[in-house]
Amino acid sequence: MLALLGLCALIFVAIQSALTYLVPLLADVTGVDGPGVSTYLLAYGVATTVGSAAGGRFADANAPRALLVGTSGVTLSLLIMWAFAGSAVLVLAGVLGIGLFGMGMAPSLQHRVVSLAGQGGPLAASLPASAVNAGIALGALAGGAAIDASGQVSAAVLVGAVVAAVAIAAAFATSLLRPVQVARATELSPIP
């Protein structure tokens, strides 16, 4: 369960290292400002809604696979944003991908944490939100540190892509985890 919470934090470090600095990236590198920025933010919001809705279906079908696909999709989206930061269309595609894949993972993360917690599932259900918040804070910090170190706002996106690539490995490792089978008390005691 702790490994899944770590994965949750990692993916949000990746996402937020880039998204925290999206407006400066759009203005300084992509050449989008004013009302154009609102379009990107609206597109991200719509993509997160669609991703969350679709993510529940994928979580039910195969949550570990959904996490692998999601981390890979976020990584690819961030790489596109970084490599083609000067292209308004490709940056928009990256923003849409982050919203779709990133939020599409949320139901699978929740499902895996609860299923791995066994009888502690109801309590464990509250923990992914804390991991997300830690990831958001650390992502903003990592992105800011990258910008300070390089002097380029696109460095925040590159840091996000690197962290997302690490998250792919973490998603694979967590896919091997299986819930502990808890025997019921009636199965443990013999019938007189």
C-alpha positions in Angstrom: 0.0 0.0 0.0 2.8 2.4 0.8 4.4 1.7 -2.6 1.2 2.8 -4.3 1.1 5.9 -2.2 4.6 6.6 -3.3 3.6 6.1 -7.0 0.7 8.5 -6.4 3.1 11.2 -5.0 5.6 10.6 -7.9 3.1 11.1 -10.6 1.8 14.3 -9.1 5.4 15.5 -8.6 5.8 15.0 -12.4 2.5 16.6 -13.3 2.8 19.6 -11.1 6.4 20.4 -11.8 5.2 21.3 -15.3 1.7 22.6 -14.7 2.7 24.9 -11.9 4.8 26.8 -14.4 2.5 26.4 -17.4 1.5 30.1 -17.7 5.2 31.3 -17.9 6.0 28.4 -20.3 3.1 29.5 -22.6 4.0 33.2 -22.4 7.8 33.0 -22.6 8.4 29.9 -24.8 5.2 29.1 -26.7 4.1 32.6 -27.4 0.6 32.2 -26.0 -0.7 34.8 -23.6 -3.9 36.6 -22.5 -7.1 34.8 -23.5 -5.1 32.0 -25.2 -3.9 30.9 -21.7 -7.5 30.5 -20.6 -8.1 28.2 -23.5 -5.2 25.9 -22.4 -6.5 25.9 -18.8 -10.0 25.1 -20.0 -8.7 22.3 -22.2 -6.8 20.8 -19.2 -9.9 21.0 -17.1 -12.0 19.2 -19.7 -9.3 16.6 -20.2 -9.2 15.9 -16.4 -12.9 15.4 -16.3 -12.9 13.0 -19.2 -9.8 11.2 -17.8 -11.4 10.7 -14.4 -14.7 9.4 -15.9 -12.9 7.0 -18.2 -10.4 6.0 -15.5 -13.0 4.3 -13.4 -13.7 1.9 -16.2 -10.0 1.1 -16.7 -9.6 0.6 -12.9 -12.3 -2.0 -12.9 -10.9 -3.8 -15.9 -7.2 -3.9 -14.8 -6.0 -1.2 -12.4 -2.2 -2.2 -12.6 -2.3 -2.0 -16.4 -4.1 1.3 -16.2 -1.4 2.7 -14.0 1.3 1.6 -16.5 -0.6 3.2 -19.4 -1.2 6.3 -17.4 2.4 6.8 -16.3 3.6 6.2 -19.8 1.0 8.6 -21.2 2.0 11.4 -18.7 5.7 10.8 -19.5 5.1 11.0 -23.3 2.9 14.1 -22.9 5.6 15.9 -20.8 8.3 15.0 -23.3 6.1 16.4 -26.1 5.6 19.6 -24.2 9.4 19.9 -23.5 10.7 19.0 -26.9 8.1 21.1 -28.8 7.6 23.9 -26.3 7.6 26.4 -29.2 4.6 24.9 -30.8 1.2 26.0 -29.5 -0.5 23.0 -31.0 1.9 20.4 -29.6 2.0 22.0 -26.2 -1.8 21.9 -26.2 -1.6 18.2 -27.1 0.7 17.7 -24.1 -1.6 19.5 -21.7 -4.5 17.4 -22.9 -2.5 14.2 -22.5 -1.5 15.2 -19.0 -5.1 15.8 -18.1 -6.4 12.6 -19.7 -3.7 10.2 -18.5 -2.9 11.9 -15.2 -6.5 12.0 -13.9 -7.4 8.8 -15.6 -5.0 7.1 -13.2 -6.8 8.4 -10.1 -9.4 5.7 -9.9 -6.8 3.0 -10.4 -4.6 4.5 -7.7 -7.5 4.6 -5.3 -8.6 1.1 -6.1 -5.2 -0.4 -5.7 -4.5 1.3 -2.4 -7.9 0.1 -1.0 -7.5 -3.4 -2.3 -3.9 -3.7 -0.9 -5.0 -2.4 2.5 -7.2 -5.5 3.1 -9.4 -4.9 6.2 -7.9 -1.4 6.6 -9.4 -0.4 3.2 -11.8 2.2 4.6 -9.0 4.0 6.4 -6.6 3.6 3.5 -9.1 5.3 1.2 -8.2 8.6 2.7 -4.5 8.3 2.1 -4.2 8.9 -1.7 -5.4 12.5 -1.2 -2.5 13.1 1.2 0.0 11.6 -1.3 -1.5 13.8 -4.1 -1.0 16.9 -1.9 2.6 16.0 -1.1 3.2 15.4 -4.8 1.7 18.8 -5.7 4.0 20.6 -3.2 7.1 18.7 -4.2 6.4 19.1 -7.9 6.1 22.9 -7.6 9.4 22.8 -5.6 11.2 20.6 -8.1 10.0 22.7 -11.1 11.0 25.9 -9.4 14.4 24.5 -8.5 14.9 23.4 -12.2 14.0 26.8 -13.4 16.4 28.5 -10.9 19.2 26.1 -11.8 18.9 26.4 -15.6 17.3 29.8 -16.1 14.8 28.3 -18.5 11.1 27.7 -17.7 11.1 24.6 -19.9 13.4 22.9 -17.4 10.4 22.4 -15.1 8.7 20.3 -17.8 11.9 18.2 -18.3 12.1 17.5 -14.6 8.4 16.4 -14.7 9.2 14.1 -17.6 12.2 12.5 -15.8 10.1 12.0 -12.6 7.3 10.5 -14.8 9.7 8.1 -16.3 10.7 6.9 -12.8 6.9 6.6 -12.1 6.7 4.1 -15.0 9.2 1.9 -13.2 7.3 2.3 -10.0 4.0 1.5 -11.7 5.5 -1.7 -13.1 6.9 -2.7 -9.7 3.6 -2.1 -8.0 1.8 -4.1 -10.6 3.4 -7.2 -9.1 1.9 -6.5 -5.7 -1.1 -8.6 -4.7 -3.6 -8.1 -1.8 -2.9 -10.2 1.3 -5.6 -12.9 1.8 -7.0 -12.4 5.2 -8.6 -15.6 6.6 -12.0 -15.1 8.4 -12.1 -16.0 12.0 -14.6 -18.8 11.3 -12.1 -20.4 8.9 -9.4 -20.5 11.6 -11.3 -22.2 14.4 -12.4 -25.8 14.0 -16.1 -26.6 14.4 -16.8 -28.6 17.5 
